[in-house]
């Protein structure tokens, strides 16, 4: 590959990773990485001591963001533990997503942190919280850190300042010159495959069909059993989950409310289904309106099930989950039930659930993928999908 083609491929990869249609900002990112990275490379070559590339003793994996991101990363922990069975593996996770790796045998410890540069809602005491996490990282003396998100703030504040010697992530963000090991990012692939490329670059094996595992406790199973009993569900009932929400501010990932209750009514009439409507505390009103329209065969779970592993255990007992591409549809797939994903502004190939027990309903639109900041077409990618399509 020529130098120009190599450079252009990196620009394309950054644009794809960050979901930019315009290539100007990705071009600037690549140029800055090259310009700043070259003197950094020379410094390391001439003055820095050799960085050890194998057999790390203490590994920090940074995955402090959304639920769906954590679920798509679950295969990484299994592969990393198999590659380095004697290493102590710590996962840094957000308050919410950390619940999903509780009891995971491939993760030795969990470090909970909500980075203010990712979640502004939790950034009120950002300096105090950051200094606390900085001290915690330094105290544990990690020799390797792996950032699965690929973010300059993670690189600098959670890898460089804590003094971690080997810093690994994907080569598709501003600041990769801060890494000691930047793994090429390839356009047009599933996000989990990109995560596993990182492990492969460290000596791991190639994985063809990655899958997510959630490890349930007896309490999780008991909660699901009690929930079904209270709701008067039996083993013979066709219990279907509708998840109408998409998270705070993500209005372009919402399927029309009217379509959800029309679909719910159709499922009740045609299949005698009982409908569970899930959602966060912020989505209770939305879920309640849909429940009221569907009628007595709909059951409100939004705001009622507050722990993710409890919700996963409930999902595991259901027949089907329907929703847009959100953390909860990924959770349902990880719990092992069929999922119907209503594809919105995201690239379905990149963000579909793991495994093969899902159906993607997708209307082709030229503006996909987008960054969901605004939409001149009023969210048509989802509005073109009708209840009859499901």
C-alpha positions in Angstrom: 0.0 0.0 0.0 1.4 3.4 -1.0 2.0 6.1 1.6 -1.0 8.1 0.3 -3.3 5.1 0.4 -2.2 4.3 4.0 -2.8 7.9 5.1 -6.2 8.0 3.4 -7.2 4.7 5.0 -6.4 6.1 8.4 -8.6 9.2 7.7 -11.4 6.9 6.5 -11.1 4.8 9.7 -11.2 7.9 12.0 -14.3 9.2 10.1 -16.0 5.9 10.4 -15.2 5.5 14.1 -16.4 9.0 15.0 -19.3 8.9 12.5 -18.3 11.9 10.5 -19.5 12.4 7.0 -17.2 15.3 6.4 -13.6 14.2 6.3 -12.0 17.6 7.4 -11.9 16.9 11.2 -10.7 13.3 10.8 -8.0 14.6 8.4 -6.9 17.1 11.1 -6.9 14.4 13.7 -4.6 12.2 11.6 -2.3 15.0 10.7 -1.9 16.1 14.4 -1.3 12.5 15.5 1.5 12.3 12.9 3.1 15.7 13.5 3.1 15.3 17.3 3.6 11.6 17.3 6.9 11.7 15.3 8.9 13.7 17.9 7.3 11.6 20.7 8.4 8.5 18.8 12.0 9.8 18.5 12.1 10.7 22.2 11.0 7.1 23.2 13.5 5.7 20.7 16.4 7.7 22.1 15.7 8.3 25.8 12.8 6.1 27.1 13.4 2.7 28.5 12.1 -0.3 26.7 8.4 -1.0 27.3 7.6 -4.6 28.0 5.1 -6.0 25.6 4.3 -9.4 27.1 3.2 -11.1 30.4 1.9 -8.1 32.2 1.2 -8.7 35.9 -1.5 -6.0 36.5 -3.9 -4.9 33.6 -6.4 -2.1 33.7 -9.2 -2.2 31.1 -11.0 1.2 30.7 -14.7 0.8 29.8 -16.3 3.6 31.7 -19.2 4.4 29.4 -22.6 3.0 28.3 -24.4 -0.3 28.9 -24.2 -1.4 25.3 -20.5 -0.6 25.1 -19.8 -2.8 28.1 -21.9 -5.7 26.7 -20.1 -5.6 23.4 -16.8 -5.7 25.3 -17.6 -8.8 27.4 -15.7 -11.2 25.1 -12.5 -9.1 25.6 -12.3 -10.1 29.3 -12.5 -13.8 28.5 -9.9 -13.6 25.8 -7.5 -11.5 27.9 -7.7 -13.8 30.8 -7.0 -16.8 28.6 -4.0 -14.9 27.1 -2.6 -13.8 30.5 -4.1 -16.3 33.1 -1.7 -15.1 35.9 -2.4 -11.4 35.4 -4.7 -9.5 37.8 -7.3 -7.8 35.5 -9.2 -4.8 36.7 -12.0 -3.2 34.8 -12.8 0.5 35.2 -16.5 0.8 34.5 -19.2 3.4 35.0 -21.6 3.2 38.0 -24.3 1.6 35.9 -22.3 -0.7 33.6 -20.2 -2.0 36.4 -23.2 -4.1 37.5 -22.8 -6.2 34.4 -19.4 -7.6 35.3 -20.2 -8.4 38.9 -19.4 -12.1 39.4 -17.5 -12.3 36.1 -14.7 -14.9 36.6 -12.5 -13.2 34.0 -12.4 -9.9 35.9 -10.5 -9.9 39.2 -11.6 -6.5 40.4 -13.8 -3.6 39.4 -13.0 0.1 39.7 -16.1 2.3 39.4 -15.6 5.7 37.8 -17.9 8.1 35.8 -15.6 10.3 33.7 -16.9 13.9 33.5 -15.7 14.2 29.9 -18.1 11.4 29.0 -21.1 11.9 31.4 -21.6 15.6 32.2 -24.5 14.8 34.5 -22.1 13.1 36.9 -19.3 15.7 36.7 -20.3 18.0 39.6 -17.5 16.9 41.9 -15.2 16.0 39.0 -11.9 17.2 40.5 -12.4 15.4 43.8 -13.6 12.2 42.0 -10.7 12.4 39.5 -8.0 12.8 42.2 -9.5 9.8 44.0 -9.4 7.6 41.0 -5.9 8.9 40.1 -4.7 7.8 43.5 -6.4 4.5 43.2 -4.8 3.7 39.8 -1.3 4.7 41.0 -1.8 2.6 44.2 -2.5 -0.5 42.2 0.7 -0.1 40.1 -0.7 -1.3 36.7 1.9 -2.1 34.1 -0.6 -2.2 31.2 -3.7 -0.2 30.5 -6.2 -0.9 27.6 -8.7 1.7 26.6 -11.5 0.2 24.6 -13.2 3.5 23.8 -10.3 5.2 22.1 -10.5 8.7 23.8 -7.8 11.3 24.3 -9.0 12.1 27.8 -8.8 8.5 28.8 -5.3 8.3 27.3 -4.1 11.3 29.2 -6.0 11.3 32.5 -6.3 7.6 33.1 -3.2 6.2 31.5 -0.4 8.8 31.1 -0.9 10.8 34.4 -1.2 7.7 36.5 2.2 6.6 35.1 1.1 3.3 33.4 4.0 2.1 31.2 2.2 0.2 28.5 -0.8 2.0 27.1 -2.9 0.3 24.4 -5.9 1.4 22.4 -7.2 1.7 18.8 -5.6 4.1 16.3 -8.7 6.1 15.5 -8.7 9.1 17.8 -6.8 12.3 18.6 -4.0 11.6 20.9 -2.8 8.2 19.8 0.8 9.6 20.1 0.2 9.2 23.9 -0.1 5.4 23.4 2.8 2.9 23.4 0.7 0.5 21.3 -1.8 1.9 18.8 -3.8 -0.9 17.1 -5.0 -0.2 13.5 -8.8 0.4 13.3 -10.5 -1.1 10.3 -13.6 0.4 8.7 -16.8 -1.6 8.2 -16.5 -4.1 11.0 -18.4 -5.0 14.1 -17.3 -3.0 17.2 -16.4 -6.1 19.1 -14.1 -7.3 16.4 -12.2 -4.0 16.9 -11.9 -4.6 20.6 -10.6 -8.2 20.0 -8.0 -6.8 17.5 -6.4 -5.2 20.6 -6.2 -8.5 22.4 -4.9 -10.2 19.2 -2.2 -7.5 18.9 -1.0 -8.6 22.4 -0.7 -12.2 21.3 -4.3 -13.4 21.5 -6.1 -15.7 19.2 -8.5 -14.8 16.3 -12.2 -15.1 17.3 -14.7 -15.7 14.6 -18.0 -15.7 16.6 -17.6 -13.7 19.8 -20.4 -13.9 22.3 -21.3 -12.1 25.5 -21.7 -13.8 28.9 -23.6 -12.5 31.9 -23.0 -14.4 35.1 -26.2 -14.5 37.3 -26.2 -14.8 41.0 -28.8 -16.7 43.0 -30.3 -13.4 44.0 -30.7 -12.4 40.3 -32.5 -15.6 39.5 -34.7 -15.3 42.6 -35.6 -11.7 41.7 -36.7 -12.8 38.2 -38.8 -15.6 39.6 -40.5 -13.3 42.1 -41.1 -10.7 39.4 -42.9 -13.3 37.2 -44.9 -14.5 40.2 -46.1 -11.0 41.2 -47.0 -10.3 37.6 -49.0 -13.6 37.4 -46.9 -14.8 34.5 -46.7 -18.6 33.9 -44.2 -20.7 32.0 -46.8 -21.1 29.2 -47.3 -17.3 28.7 -45.8 -15.5 25.7 -44.1 -12.7 27.5 -42.6 -10.0 25.2 -40.5 -7.0 26.2 -40.9 -3.6 24.6 -38.2 -1.1 25.3 -39.3 2.3 24.0 -36.6 4.4 25.5 -33.1 5.2 24.2 -31.3 7.1 27.1 -31.2 10.8 28.0 -31.2 13.2 25.1 -31.0 10.5 22.4 -34.2 11.6 20.6 -33.1 10.4 17.2 -32.9 6.8 18.5 -36.6 6.8 19.5 -39.2 4.9 17.5 -42.5 6.7 17.5 -44.5 6.2 20.7 -47.6 5.5 18.7 -45.9 2.7 16.8 -44.9 1.0 20.1 -48.5 0.8 21.4 -49.8 -0.2 18.0 -47.3 -3.0 17.9 -48.2 -4.0 21.5 -51.8 -4.2 20.7 -51.1 -6.4 17.6 -49.0 -8.7 19.7 -51.7 -9.1 22.3 -54.4 -9.7 19.7 -52.5 -12.1 17.4 -50.5 -14.0 19.9 -52.2 -13.5 23.3 -48.9 -11.9 24.4 -48.3 -10.3 27.8 -46.2 -7.2 27.4 -43.5 -5.9 29.7 -42.5 -2.3 29.1 -39.0 -1.5 30.4 -37.2 1.8 30.8 -35.2 4.0 33.2 -36.6 6.3 35.8 -36.5 9.1 33.2 -38.7 7.0 30.9 -41.5 6.1 33.3 -43.9 8.5 31.8 -43.3 7.3 28.2 -43.6 3.6 29.3 -46.8 4.5 31.3 -48.5 6.1 28.3 -47.7 3.1 26.1 -49.0 0.7 28.8 -52.2 2.7 29.1 -52.8 2.4 25.3 -52.1 -1.3 25.2 -54.4 -2.1 28.1 -54.6 -4.7 30.8 -52.1 -7.1 29.1 -49.3 -4.6 29.5 -47.1 -4.5 32.6 -44.9 -1.5 33.7 -41.3 -2.4 34.6 -39.8 1.1 33.8 -38.4 2.4 37.0 -39.3 -0.7 38.9 -36.3 -2.9 38.0 -33.3 -0.8 39.0 -30.4 -3.3 38.8 -29.2 -4.3 35.4 -28.5 -7.9 36.3 -32.0 -8.2 37.8 -33.3 -6.9 34.5 -31.2 -9.4 32.6 -32.5 -12.2 34.7 -36.1 -11.1 33.9 -35.3 -10.8 30.2 -33.8 -14.3 30.2 -37.3 -15.7 31.1 -39.1 -13.8 28.3 -39.7 -14.9 24.7 -38.6 -11.8 22.8 -37.4 -8.2 23.2 -38.1 -5.4 20.7 -36.5 -2.0 20.7 -34.1 0.3 19.0 -30.3 -0.2 19.2 -29.8 0.4 22.9 -28.1 -1.1 25.9 -31.2 -3.0 26.8 -31.6 -4.7 23.5 -27.9 -5.7 23.8 -28.6 -6.9 27.3 -31.5 -9.1 26.1 -29.3 -10.7 23.5 -26.6 -11.3 26.1 -29.3 -12.9 28.3 -30.0 -15.4 25.5 -33.4 -14.4 24.1 -34.4 -13.4 20.5 -34.2 -9.7 19.8 -35.7 -7.5 17.1 -33.7 -4.4 16.7 -35.2 -1.4 15.0 -32.2 0.2 13.3 -31.9 4.0 13.6 -29.0 6.4 13.0 -26.3 3.9 13.9 -24.5 1.5 11.4 -26.3 -1.8 12.0 -23.2 -3.8 10.8 -21.1 -2.1 13.5 -23.5 -2.1 16.4 -25.8 -5.1 16.1 -26.1 -7.5 19.1 -23.6 -10.3 19.4 -24.6 -13.8 18.3 -27.1 -14.8 15.7 -30.4 -14.7 17.6 -31.5 -11.3 16.5 -33.3 -9.7 13.5 -32.4 -6.2 12.3 -35.2 -4.2 10.8 -33.5 -1.6 8.7 -34.7 1.1 6.2 -31.9 2.3 4.0 -31.2 6.0 4.3 -28.3 7.9 2.7 -27.6 9.9 5.9 -26.7 6.9 8.0 -24.6 6.7 10.1 -24.8 10.1 11.8 -23.7 11.6 15.1 -27.3 12.0 16.4 -26.7 15.7 17.2 -29.3 17.0 14.8 -31.4 15.7 12.0 -32.7 17.6 9.0 -34.9 14.6 8.1 -36.6 14.5 11.5 -35.4 11.0 12.4 -36.8 9.3 9.2 -34.5 6.3 9.6 -36.7 5.0 12.4 -40.0 6.6 11.3 -39.9 4.7 8.0 -40.2 1.5 10.0 -43.9 0.8 10.7 -45.5 -1.7 13.1 -46.4 -3.8 10.1 -42.6 -4.3 9.4 -42.0 -5.9 12.8 
